[in-house]
Amino acid sequence: MPEDEESYGTTYNPKVIEERILSLWNRSRLPERIREAREGAKKFYFLDGPPTLNDVPHIGHSRIAISKDILVKFKFMQGFDVWLQPGFDCHGLPVETKVEKELGINSKSDIEKIGVDKFISACLSKILNNEGKWLDFYKQTGIWIGWFKPYFTYKNEYIESAWWTFKELHKKGLLVRGEKPVFWCWRCETTLSGYEVTDSYVDLTDPGIYVKFKTATGDYLLVYTTTPWTLPGNVAVAVHPKEEYVRAKLGNEVYILAEKRVPIIEEMIGKKFEILDVFPGEELAGMKYEPLLDVPAQRFENGHFVILSIPVMTHKKYKKHKFSERAEEEEEEEFTEFVTMDDGTGLVHTAPGHGASDYEIGRYYQLPVVSPVDERGKLTKDAGKYAGMFVKDADKKIISDLTKQNKLFFKTTIQHSYPVCWRCKSPLIYRNSSQWFLKVDPIKERMIKENEKVTWCPDHAKTRFHNWLEGSIDWCISQQRYWGIPLPIWICDKCGKVLVIGSEDELREHSDEALPEEIDLHRHVIDKVTFTCECGSTMRRVDDIANVWFDSGIAPWAALGYPYKNKGLFENLWPVDAVSEGQDQIRGWFYSLMFCGVATFDVSPYKQVRMVGWVLDEKGEKMSKSLGNVIYPESVISEYGADALRLYFASDVPYWETMKFSSLELKNRLKVLNTLWHIYEYYKIYGKEARKENLRLEDKWIISRVNSLADIVTRGLENFELHVAGRAINNFIMNDLSRFYIKLIKERSDPAAFWTLKYVFDKLLRLLAPITPFISDYLYREMFKKDVHLEPWPEVDEIDSDLENKIEIVREILEASYAIRQERGIKLKYPLRALSVHGNEEVCRAARELSEIIKSLANVKEIEIETKKIKYVAKVKWASIGKKFGKDAKRIAELVSREDSGKLKVNLERGEVRLEGFKITAEDVYFEEVPEEGKKIEGGVVNLDTTITKELRREWFLREFARAIQAARKSAGLKIGQKIKLFTDVQLDENEKKEIEKGTDVEIIFQAPKKKTLEFEFEGKKYKFGLGN
């Protein structure tokens, strides 16, 4: 029940403090000087994951950026030479879609009309100089990278590094061209792969149709599909060889479908089939059927027959690294059946040009790949009458035609989760196209092995990443867009020779025409560059750009311009010591980094991964502009300050968990910093002398506690348990320091106490520096005339665990006494006669040794300590004595109740006891502990004598009077030690008068106040006084 912390001197104003410190950092080049001071020390390469440059920082960015900066500041203070460089992702659809919207562009043909050069110029202008808002955000939040030169993925040196990487991967046979169905955004007219596909899903309503493929016998294969637009690409129907199938008659037609699906279909259509025959699916193999649609795409050889389902491999698992044991295999492949009995009819429409699994089974049976869909998602001329229709519009026309031709059995709709473009949000389609791929199988096992060496925070994220690696497929690296790193691949028009260029110098060396001294390596320039092939024909660059995730995947070396710049620097820094990004980046940046690092250098690019959870609004909803619930950091910092925000993030939920942003919790962290400020003001006002002499138990305890705190915070920051470090700091400031130690030393105010407080501040401010850099630096400069960020990380010493344990017992005793006061309505500021403690040896020993502390903080005059004597009451076990003594059982119970229960318990533990000749054993009696009055604590009970005597009441009155005088002095702006007269008609004896005069720096004159009258109230009565000369 401790009252609120007292305020001394000035009030903490985060805005003023942070502006002042920020200005000082800028003038003194502090972040740069820190780097310079650590130059040549053990390296720590921290890689900043590049945010999209045309984005605006929101509160989620703040959480990630702050976690990174805490690590950076911590490592600097530990003496590491930390490599710092902000980075910005400049390319890709995020920029292109915004430019298209502003320019009113609806398709790639519109871009070609206005000119690729103009479009690329518009994209460039969209991101140019945007880094300023990010660097300002970093500085405003106290994040060191805001003071350093950034890397940009659009710069020539970055593109050259990408080209070098592509050339290296091509040499290793990892960069290959292939044709297969891939996810395609018809709005952006490009492929999407990896994270871009797995990141965005929406619930869509699609048709679910049951169609009839007519066989040579006149029976119909009953097939289900949710994508009617892919029927022009049908080449086969698949069945499960081991499942039972039926010939089922309905009306005049006979259908073939899986036996297990019959009841479901009957319930759906409300009719019953007549089962004519039952047979295994394998008997259907090779059965021919008529094309469902009469379109050119359906005119091909080797198709339109039933195939047997095969298990389609989903991914490989490697024995040494997977989590189940299969010692007889070096590697294990996981499969799923192409045909299942989970939905549909047990017969599957197979279109190798429109699905990954379809493509794999098509390859197995050497089926043609038919995909009559163009870049805009429209059916081509090979789709006959449907040519020019957008695929989803074609659904309706195809269904209508099937109905007219009696080829539609049943129609319904389904709602399902469907992938959409991560930027424009258009539903994706599977479309066959020629693309460039980075092969994964040659390096998959190596990636899995390297992942075992990486420290993941939290640890369970390693398993998630392991599973993602196992399921990884060839990376479609090419995209059919404009604003990105151009693939450095030239192909001969005649002989098809492929040449991969690795640098600008190579480009100049091979170019048919001399290139200008300064050249932009983007598409609008290099698309015009041609080479002469060895065969004499012309080589032209492929139209594609690199997938934007490749840009960020090569950041560890491309950010430095390696290998053409900073070669020695990179070789000294590599690999990256830590990366930190959002929880979704397992499928994104963490993967692209691992792929590129292992593919290029055969090792993991990072040693530690720190995964950060998302920030939701207070209701737990995802923030979005459409909902109007996005929180921007500048508004939060303006109201609460950057330090409060940083401390909030560092002491809320574990950093890897999703958090709900709470203004209330943010205010609580501001209260912690206010309390720290008030303690500093107390020291500044009263701590004129500070000497290490005659330290008391409470001094030794707080010294031990701050060293224990140093141990907790150090381990917390090392292990990415920021919440452990932050909560420990909050608890130390609020409970250990403010509500315990400061309350103890206020009455002392001696040199030993202030030496101790200065010692504590020295360590505490250094521990706080990475988390709350502004207030830590301000207070450290004020107290020690040094910059805290240039100081070494505090060492851990002088921990007295025994003393800390004893104080914990004392605090339990105090909390119990506060609870009793609260129940009885007696404020802590009013002294009471006595507090009693009954407990075990440990509790009593702590209470005796620290009795003065208990008396001071419990505000009692005496403390009574007694080893707890447990009292018991003996009760008979009726089942036992009834069986043994029959009609005498009641008599036995009466005899037991008369005995001294404590003695009886001891005697029964030794053996049997005779009562009036009856033989009693431990099986006949049990003992209940009699609860002692008072508040229970661990190992004891606390009581408080709340009797209020006349003397106590008078003391209460005098304390209230003194408190009122001190409040009046403060309001009048009087300084400590500045004497003033006090006029009052309050009756005081001589001793009371002297005590109040000494404690409040006044000279009491017993007469009515002459000037402004002040008053205080005690127990319903008002008393007047005044200050004056």
VOLO-791032 format. One record per residue (C-alpha): x negated, y, z negated. Coordinates in steps of 0.02 Angstrom, whole numbers, plus 50000, padded with zeros to 5 digits. Layout:
XYZ;...
//
This chain:
500005000050000;498575012450025;499145029750075;498635037250243;496825042050268;496365059450210;495835072850333;494235082750310;493725097950411;494175099150595;495375088050690;494805075850824;495205082750996;494745069751128;494995081651275;493765094451206;492485081451150;492535071751314;492405087351423;490945093451320;490005076851327;490395074351512;489685091451550;488135087251448;487895070751540;488015079551707;486775093251658;485535081251581;485715067551715;485955055251572;486475039651671;485025042151791;483815044851645;484425028751563;484005019351724;482315027751732;481955023551549;482295004951580;481355003851746;480204988851752;481094979551612;481954962751635;483194964651778;485084963551765;485964964251933;487774969351912;488744969152075;490234980652088;491654972752185;492164985552317;493934992352300;494814997752459;494255015652485;495935022552540;496765016152380;497085027552231;496435021052063;497845014651952;497835007851775;497394990351834;495824997251916;495435005751750;495504989551653;494314980851773;493124995651789;493044998251600;492614979951569;491194981451694;490544997251615;490564990051439;489434976051500;488284988351592;488074999851441;487804984751327;486434977951441;485584994951454;485534996251264;484834978551255;483384984951358;483804977951530;483424986751693;485204986551758;485494988851945;487005000051967;487865004252131;489695007752161;490395000052319;491875003352433;492774991952554;493115002852704;493744991152839;495254980452877;497124980552885;497374991352729;496645006052825;497345001352996;499144999652937;499105017052857;498385024653015;499695015753122;501075022653014;500405040353024;500165039353213;501825030553246;500965015153317;502004999353329;500864987353422;499104984453483;499634990153655;500005007153579;498225007553513;497535003253685;498565017453759;497905030953642;496155023453652;495185012153537;493925025853506;495275037753443;496035024253334;494365019853256;494005038253231;495675040053140;495245025053030;493565032552989;494315049352945;495545040152830;494145034152719;492815047652740;492445056952578;493785047152486;492435040552371;492515057252281;494165053152194;493445036352140;491805043552077;492775057051983;493875043551907;492325033951854;491535049351774;493145054651688;493245037251611;491405037451560;490905023851684;489065024751731;489215019251912;490065035751949;488355044151945;487525032852074;487475032152263;488805020352331;488715007352467;490005007852607;490474992852714;490705003752869;488905010152871;487715003953006;486494996552879;487904986252804;488474980352976;486684975553019;486594964752863;488214956452917;487514953253091;485934945853017;487014934352910;488044928853060;486464924853155;485794914553010;487414904852996;487444901853184;485664894853174;486274882753041;487734877153149;489014884553030;489714897753149;490724888753282;492134892053404;493714881653396;495524881153448;496874876053326;498454882953247;498114896453119;499174908353017;499584923253125;500334940153088;501354945053240;501514963053177;499634965453158;499284953553304;497884944453215;497424928853121;497454928452932;496514915852827;496064910552650;496584922852516;497544933652640;498774919152662;498904913152482;499144930252404;500864935552465;502464925452466;504284930852472;505934921352465;506684920352639;508284912852706;508034902052860;509114890152960;509024871752917;509614861553066;509814842953101;509514839453286;509794824053394;508374817253502;509154804853625;508204788453649;508164776853799;509414765353710;510664779453688;510384780553500;509884797253424;508374801053316;509064812453181;507744825653142;507754840453022;506834857053047;506864874652974;505944882153123;507014879953280;505824891653373;504474877953365;505564865353458;504844870853627;503194864653554;503844847453502;502774832953563;503254818553447;504354812553304;503504804553154;504194790953039;503504782152886;502914764552931;503304756852761;504994764752726;506644756752776;507634764852917;509414761952977;510474762853132;512014771753067;513614774553164;514664790153145;516094791853268;515494786053437;513654789753408;512274779853325;510904788653228;509204782953164;508674789652994;507854783952833;508914772952721;508474783252567;509134799052649;510834791852699;511764796152536;511084813952538;511614816852718;513334809052685;513624820552538;513074835552642;514244832152789;515664824652687;515754808852793;515174790752780;514024781652901;514314763752957;512634755152934;512304743753084;510514738453053;509084740452929;507254738852979;505504745452932;504924761653008;503454753453095;504684745253217;505064762653287;503274765653343;503164770653526;505044772853551;505284785853688;506534800053679;507124813953794;506444831753771;507674841753668;507454857553772;507254859253960;505794871453964;504094871054053;503164868653889;504014851653870;503314844954034;501754835353986;501054817753978;500734807553822;502174813553717;504004812353670;503854796053575;503914790453394;502284790153298;501914782653129;501504794052985;499714794152925;499014801252764;498374818652803;496824823752705;497124838652592;495344840052526;493794830752472;493234827552295;491434823852255;491114810452125;489794819752026;490874834952000;492674829451995;493584826451833;494084808151856;492894793451869;492634783852032;490864777352014;490924766552170;491134781352289;489974795752326;491444806152382;493334804152379;494574811252502;496304816052442;497784813752558;499634817052566;500864807952679;501444817552833;503174809652816;504004808452645;505744804552583;505884820652483;506954830152608;507624830052785;508014813252867;506374803752854;505974808453036;504834823453060;504774835253209;502934835853257;502224851353342;500314851253338;500254869153398;501244875653250;500584868053090;498994862153005;499644844752962;500474843153133;498814847453212;497874834153113;499104820353155;499104826453335;497214824553341;497364806953273;498584801953411;497734813053543;499354822553572;499424838553674;499394855053579;500874865253639;501104882853572;502094894253689;502004909653576;501014925553613;500114937853499;501704947753464;502634932453404;503634931253565;503924915353663;502964914553827;503544909854001;503184891653956;504704892853843;505814895153995;507434904353962;506804909453789;505294918753859;505094936253788;506134932553633;505404935553461;505274918553375;506564922153240;507774929253369;507514913553473;508124903153325;509914909053354;509874906253542;509104888853526;510394883753396;511784890253508;511144880453657;510924864553556;512714866153496;513374868153674;512344853153732;512954842053588;511174840753521;511534848853353;512124836953217;512294849053071;511784866853026;511464874652857;510314887852781;508934886652651;508044899152542;506204895552518;504564903852471;503684909252629;501984917252664;501954935252726;500564946552784;499644953252633;499694970952703;501194973552818;502264960152730;502894952652894;503274933852888;501814924052958;501904910753093;500784896353140;500104899053313;498774889953414;497334901153467;495474901253502;494504907953352;492794908253270;492604897953113;491334895952974;491224877252939;491454872552757;491104853852750;489194855252770;489094866552615;490604861152512;489674849152399;488294861952374;489564875252324;490324863152198;488614859252125;488154877652114;489804881652029;489304869951887;487854881751848;488974897151839;489614903551672;491464907151694;492384918451572;493574911151525;492884893651539;494494886151610;494284897351764;492834886051816;494074871751838;495234882651941;493804887952053;493184869952066;494894864752129;494924879052254;493214873952319;493774855952339;495274861352441;494344873952547;494464872352736;493494879952880;493564898852866;494344907353016;493164922053018;493794931053174;495194943753180;495954952153330;495884969853263;494844985653282;494244993353118;492994980953051;491284973353075;491194967653257;490694949553278;488934950653353;489314937053481;489014939253668;489584925853792;489064923953974;490474926054100;489764912154208;488824898854110;489634901853940;488004904053848;488234911153671;487024924053599;487194930253419;486364946953387;485594949853215;485144968453213;485264985153300;483514982653368;484044966153449;485564974953522;484424988053602;483224974653661;484574964953755;485654979353814;485774981854002;485745000653976;484715011553861;485695015753705;485695032953621;484545035753473;486015036253354;487355023353383;488935018153292;489004999253280;490904998353285;491974991453427;492275007353525;490395008453560;489694990953565;491134983453665;490384992853812;488654985253785;488274970953905;486784959353924;486074950154073;486114931454047;484684919954097;485824913654236;485934931354303;487754934154256;488434946654128;488634943253944;490034952353853;490454953753670;491954944053607;493394955653560;493514949953379;492994958153217;492524949153056;493814944752925;493714958652796;493324946352657;491684942652745;491244961052719;491364959252531;490634941652530;488934947852589;488904962652468;487464956052359;486234959152501;487184970152623;487424983352487;485524985052486;485344984252675;484384967852666;483404961352760;482994977452853;482934988552698;482484985752515;481834968152547;480744968052393;482134975452286;483364962152340;482134947952311;481814954652136;483674956752096;484374940852175;485454932252119;486784943352043;486854941751853;488704945651835;490264949951934;491954954851866;493614956651956;495464952251942;496154935051909;496744933152090;494974934152157;494654915552131;495414913752304;494684930152364;493054938752321;492354925352204;492584912652344;491924923452487;490394927552381;490074909152342;490334903852523;489184917252594;487874915052458;487744896152476;487894896452667;486514909552682;485334906052535;485874888752474;486204895052296;487634902852201;487604921752224;488074924752041;487654917951869;489194923851775;490984927751825;492094938351713;493914936651763;495104950951720;496974949151698;498264960551778;499104975251691;501014975151688;502184988551626;502904988251450;504334977051506;503144964451582;503554969251762;502254971151898;501884989351936;502384995752107;502755012352189;504495006352239;504935003152056;504165019652004;503235011451860;501435013751918;500315021251783;498845031851840;497315033651729;497175052551740;498855054851654;498385042751515;496685050751489;497455068051487;498615063151344;497555051051241;495765052551302;494645040151393;493905033051232;495625028151165;496035019651330;494385010251331;494595004751150;496374999251188;495834988251332;494384981251230;495454976451080;497114970851152;497414953451224;495924943251288;495274951951443;495644937351558;497484937351509;498864947851587;499304962251473;500834973351451;500334991551445;500974999151282;500935017551237;501195012851054;499645001951053;498675015751140;499205027951002;498595015450873;496855015450952;496875034450951;497255033350765;495685022650742;494625036050825;495475049550722;495025039850565;493215038350622;493185057050653;493875060750478;492545049750398;491215059250495;491965075750436;491925069450256;490085065350277;489725082350358;490565091850218;489955082150066;488415072550123;487115085950093;485935073850006;485635055950062;484345044749978;484135025949966;484155024349777;485155014149652;486315006449781;487904999749704;488814983749749;490014992749866;488525000549958;487694983649980;489354976450036;489694989350174;487884987250234;488184968550245;489854971350331;489154982650467;487814969650502;489134956050511;490054967350630;488484969050737;488404950150749;490234948550799;490174962750926;488564956451005;489274938951030;490924946151090;490124956951224;488954943051281;490374930351297;491664942251373;492714940951215;492954959651213;494544957751113;493564949550972;492294963750973;493604977450987;494744970650852;493264968350734;492774986550761;494554992550730;494664982350571;492984988550510;493415006950535;495195006150468;495024993550327;493214991050277;492645008950297;494155020350276;495335011050161;494005002850054;492255010350053;492715028750074;494025027449937;492715020049822;491375033149851;492495048649849;492335049849661;490445046749670;489855057449815;488065053549767;486495052749877;486535033649880;488305033449949;487875045850086;486265036650131;487325021150148;488635030150252;487285036950367;486555019450386;488285012750430;488605026650556;486955023250642;487405005150676;489265007850702;489045021650833;487795011050929;489024996450926;490405008050985;489365016251123;489785003951263;491635004251218;491945022451170;490475031751249;491075049651224;491455050551037;489975039051000;488765050551090;489505066251014;489415059850834;487685052150858;487005068550924;487795077750777;487115065750646;485465059750719;485045072750853;484825058950983;485795051951130;486585035651073;486505028151249;484615029251250;484515020251084;484195001451069;485594989351029;485704986950839;484884971650765;485784960550640;485034960150466;485474961050280;487044950250281;487594945250106;488944932250139;489214928749953;489574947049917;490714948350069;491704933250010;491904940749837;492524957149910;493794947450014;494464940149851;494514957549775;495484963949925;496754950049904;496944955249722;497184973349775;498464969049909;499444959349778;499404974349661;499984985949800;501434974249837;501974974549654;501904993649654;502954994349813;504264982749739;504404993649584;504295010349671;502665016249590;501485025449707;499645020949710;499135038549660;499895035649487;498745026149366;499385011149267;498745003049109;498144985949164;498014972749300;497834954349257;497054940549360;497304922149322;496354910949441;495064897749475;493224900049440;492864908049608;494254920849590;493824925049410;491964926749447;492314939049588;493544948949481;492294950249335;490814955349442;491824968149540;493024973749404;492544992149422;493004991649605;494674983649565;495054996549431;494615010949548;495615005149699;497074997649604;497115013549497;497205004549330;496285007849168;495954989849121;495784972849202;496154956549113;495374940749185;495764923049132;495364906349211;497004899449271;497724885249169;498924875449275;500504870649185;501504855349232;503214848249195;503374829349192;504854821049278;505314802649287;505474792749447;507224785849424;507044771949550;505524765249458;506124766649278;507874760549321;507134744549391;505914742249245;506944747949096;508764745749149;509944752949019;508464761148927;508054772249076;508944787449004;507994785248841;506354784648937;506794800849027;507174809248860;505514803548785;504524809748936;505364826848928;504814828848745;502984825448782;501654838648817;501624837249006;499794842049022;499204829048897;500364815948969;499624818949143;497854816649079;498294800848983;499204793149129;497714796549241;496684786149117;497934771849110;499604766949031;500494776548891;501664769348756;503194779448704;504164771448560;503514754748618;503944757148801;502464755048920;502424769749045;501254770349197;500844783249331;502084774549446;503514779849330;503164798649317;502734813049433;502174830749389;502724847449461;501654863049443;502534876749347;502364892849448;501594907349354;502404924449361;501574937149473;500944938549652;500074922949715;498394924349800;497214910849863;496684902149701;497584913349578;498974924949522;498984943949500;500064953749379;500224972349350;500764980649189;502014993349252;502514999849081;502505018749092;501965026848928;502085045148881;500205046848904;500255039149078;501675050449130;500685065649074;499165059649173;500265057449326;500875075349304;499105082349293;498555072949450;500045079749545;499625097349487;497785095349541;498325088449709;499485103449736;498065115549694;496875107049817;498195107949954;498435126549918;496555129749926;496455120950094;497895131150164;497045147050104;495445142150196;494385141250038;492735132050045;492125118949923;491315127449774;492175144149808;492975149449641;494675157749630;495905162149493;497485151949470;498995159649387;500275148049311;501475145949167;501205126949164;500795121848984;499065113648968;497985109648817;496155114748820;495495098048882;496785097249020;496375115049071;494495111449082;494775095349181;495855103949311;494685118949324;493185107649352;494055096749482;494835110849584;493595125649572;494855137349490;494945148349335;496645145949256;497555161349192;499125157149093;500325169849161;501615170449298;500895171849475;500675189849533;500665187049721;501325173049830;502145159849723;501795141549761;502635126649682;502535107849665;503825095349610;503645081349484;505065069649437;506375081749500;505715097349416;504815111649504;503265120349434;502555136949496;500785143349518;499815155649627;498045159149687;497225176149678;495855187349604;
//
